[in-house]
Every structure is written in structure tokens, then in C-alpha cells.
Amino acid sequence: MRVIISVISMMFLLTSCSVYQTMVNLSRLKFKLGDVNNLTLSGINIYNKKSLSDFNAVELLKLTSVITSGKLPASFTLNVEAKNPNDGSGGYPKTDATLKSFPWKLEIDNIETISGNIGTPVSVPGTGQVTNIPLTMDIDLIEFFGNKGLDNLVNLALALGGQEGSSSKLTLYATPTVSSPLGDIKYPGELKIVDQTFTN
């Protein structure tokens, strides 16, 4: 009887350790900022532009008119790359993860701007491959950078989504919630997500 109890206890302990490790791994999804796509400035797509001189007269007139009205709407897609470390290595079963919630806030040039969340859950398979999470950003640059002037505002937009743009001027702060067989796992703290390295 003692032997049976010992075996059952050992099996329970091993199962508990496996479940615990799976939960730990699920709570360690890694994130990194990817590309910025489809940036429009007051409706003008700037992906093929490097500087203010690349805007034609009609586009410049439109930008000037919009800024005079006190607004400069920009819209773009920020791609967040996610990796699931629970890929079956290390003696634990491969487990897919579902990102249930991803409340975020965006910093541009170290200035906090807009915030949001994903609209629907995102599956992140336990394959070690990158899963792309596109976040749609709509922001009025005048609201946060109104003191910079037309040239600097346009240059900021070009640095993000122009011909040589990148997400290097962006920082995303997020507090993910991941679904698991044992319930939702909410990250205990806010993640700082940048473009150079994966964060977990």
C-alpha cells in the first residue's frame, strides 16, 4: 500500500511539475517590434519618401492646410513579433499559446501617446517561429508633437514609415494575458517591447 501511495505521489509530483513548467513557459512569450507598414500622413502614403522635398506641391498644400486647422492625422500598422518558447524542448510537451489580451501603450521618441488592445485573440504556436501581431495605430501628431513645426513633424513620420523608416523610435509597453488549460495567465508586470531584442 505504501508503495502504491508513493508511486501515485511521485506521478502527481511529476505531473504538477510538468503543468507548472508549461504555465511558466506560456507566461514567457517573447515579443519584439517589427516593421512599420502603410504609414499615411493626412491620407498621403509616405512609404516611398525620404524627405520633405519628396512631397509634391499638392501634397504640401494639403499638409499645410491640415496643420493650420490644428491637426495632423497619421495612421500606420505596427507589427509586433511574438515567439512561444514552449516548443517541446527541455522534456516538456509542446504547447500552443493564445494571446487573449494585449493592452498596450505607445511611446514615440520617448513621449507617451496612444493606447489600445488587440481586437481578437491571437494564436502563437509552440514552434519557435515568429507570429506577427499587426496593431493599427491612429494618432494625431499635433496633439503630442505640436511644438515641432511642419518639417520636424514630417521628418518624424518619415523616420517611422518612410522609405528608410523603422520602429527604432517606438517603444511599446504591454501587459499580456495568455490562455492556458488551467485558466488565464496575466503577466505580473508591464513589458517594455523594442525593435532590437525579444522581451519576455
C-alpha positions in Angstrom: 0.0 0.0 0.0 2.8 2.4 0.9 4.5 1.6 -2.4 1.3 2.4 -4.3 0.9 5.7 -2.4 4.5 6.5 -3.1 4.1 5.8 -6.8 0.9 7.9 -7.0 2.5 10.7 -5.1 5.5 10.6 -7.5 3.2 10.7 -10.5 1.3 13.6 -9.1 4.5 15.4 -8.3 5.8 14.9 -11.9 2.5 15.9 -13.4 2.4 19.0 -11.2 5.9 20.0 -12.2 5.1 19.5 -15.9 2.0 21.6 -15.6 3.8 24.2 -13.6 6.6 24.4 -16.2 4.1 24.6 -19.0 2.4 27.5 -17.3 5.8 29.2 -16.7 6.7 28.8 -20.4 3.3 30.1 -21.5 3.9 33.2 -19.4 7.2 33.7 -21.1 6.1 34.5 -24.6 8.7 36.8 -26.2 7.9 40.0 -28.0 9.8 42.3 -30.3 8.8 45.3 -32.5 8.8 44.5 -36.2 8.2 46.7 -39.3 6.0 49.8 -39.6 3.7 49.5 -42.6 1.3 51.6 -44.6 2.0 54.9 -42.8 -0.2 57.7 -44.1 0.1 61.3 -43.1 -3.2 63.1 -43.6 -4.1 60.4 -46.1 -0.8 60.7 -48.0 1.1 57.4 -48.2 4.7 58.1 -47.4 6.4 54.7 -47.9 8.4 55.9 -50.9 9.5 59.2 -49.5 12.8 60.1 -47.8 12.4 63.8 -47.1 10.0 66.8 -47.3 11.3 67.5 -50.8 9.8 64.2 -52.0 6.3 65.6 -51.4 4.7 67.3 -54.5 3.1 70.7 -54.4 -0.4 69.3 -53.9 0.7 67.1 -51.0 2.5 70.0 -49.3 -0.5 72.2 -49.7 -2.7 69.5 -48.1 -0.3 69.1 -45.2 0.0 72.8 -44.6 -3.8 73.2 -44.7 -4.3 70.3 -42.3 -1.7 71.6 -39.8 -3.3 75.1 -40.0 -6.5 73.5 -38.8 -4.7 72.2 -35.8 -4.5 68.5 -36.7 -2.1 66.1 -38.5 -3.6 62.6 -38.5 -1.2 59.7 -39.0 -2.2 56.1 -39.5 0.1 53.0 -39.6 0.4 49.4 -38.8 3.0 48.4 -36.1 3.9 44.7 -36.4 4.7 43.0 -33.1 6.6 39.7 -33.4 5.8 37.0 -30.8 7.6 33.7 -30.1 6.4 30.9 -28.0 9.2 29.1 -26.1 7.0 26.1 -25.2 8.2 24.1 -28.3 8.6 20.7 -26.7 12.3 21.0 -25.9 13.6 20.5 -22.4 11.4 17.4 -21.8 8.1 19.3 -21.6 5.3 18.9 -24.1 4.8 21.3 -26.9 2.0 23.7 -26.1 0.4 26.3 -28.3 -0.5 29.6 -26.6 -3.4 32.0 -27.2 -2.8 35.7 -26.5 -6.2 36.6 -25.1 -5.5 40.2 -24.2 -2.7 42.6 -25.0 -3.3 46.1 -23.6 -0.6 48.4 -24.9 0.5 52.0 -24.8 2.8 53.5 -27.4 5.8 55.8 -26.9 7.2 57.8 -29.9 10.5 59.4 -29.4 10.1 58.8 -25.6 6.8 60.6 -25.5 3.8 58.6 -24.4 1.0 58.8 -26.9 -2.0 56.4 -27.6 -3.1 53.1 -26.1 -5.2 50.2 -27.1 -5.6 46.4 -27.2 -5.9 43.6 -29.7 -9.4 43.1 -31.1 -9.4 39.3 -31.1 -7.3 36.6 -29.5 -4.1 35.6 -31.4 -2.7 32.1 -31.6 1.1 31.7 -31.0 2.0 28.1 -31.9 4.7 26.4 -29.9 7.0 26.0 -32.9 9.7 28.6 -32.2 8.6 30.5 -35.2 7.6 34.2 -35.2 3.9 35.1 -35.1 3.1 38.5 -36.4 0.6 40.7 -34.4 -0.4 43.7 -36.5 -1.5 46.7 -34.4 -3.4 49.5 -36.1 -2.3 52.9 -34.9 -4.2 56.1 -35.5 -2.7 59.2 -33.9 -2.9 63.0 -34.3 0.8 64.1 -34.3 -0.2 67.7 -33.5 -1.7 66.5 -30.2 1.6 65.1 -29.0 4.2 66.9 -31.0 2.5 70.2 -31.9 5.5 72.3 -31.0 7.9 70.7 -33.5 6.8 72.5 -36.7 5.9 71.1 -40.1 9.4 70.0 -41.1 10.1 68.1 -37.9 6.6 66.5 -37.8 7.1 65.2 -41.4 10.6 64.0 -40.6 9.3 62.1 -37.6 6.7 60.4 -39.7 9.3 59.6 -42.4 11.6 58.1 -39.7 8.7 55.7 -38.8 7.1 54.9 -42.2 9.1 56.4 -45.0 11.4 54.7 -47.4 14.1 54.3 -44.8 11.7 54.1 -41.8 11.8 51.7 -38.9 10.3 51.1 -35.5 13.5 52.2 -33.7 11.8 55.4 -32.5 9.0 53.4 -31.0 8.6 51.7 -27.6 5.5 49.6 -26.8 4.5 48.8 -23.2 2.1 45.9 -22.8 0.7 43.6 -20.1 -0.3 40.3 -22.0 -2.8 37.8 -20.8 -2.3 34.2 -22.1 -4.9 31.5 -22.1 -3.9 28.1 -20.7 -5.6 24.8 -19.9 -5.6 25.9 -16.3 -7.0 29.3 -16.9 -5.8 32.7 -18.0 -2.2 33.8 -17.1 -1.7 37.5 -16.8 1.8 38.8 -16.8 2.7 40.2 -13.3 4.2 43.4 -14.8 4.4 45.6 -17.8 6.7 44.6 -20.7 8.9 47.1 -22.5 9.0 46.0 -26.1 11.6 47.4 -28.5 12.8 46.7 -32.0 16.2 45.1 -31.4 15.7 42.2 -29.0 12.9 39.9 -27.9 11.5 40.8 -24.4 9.7 38.4 -22.0 
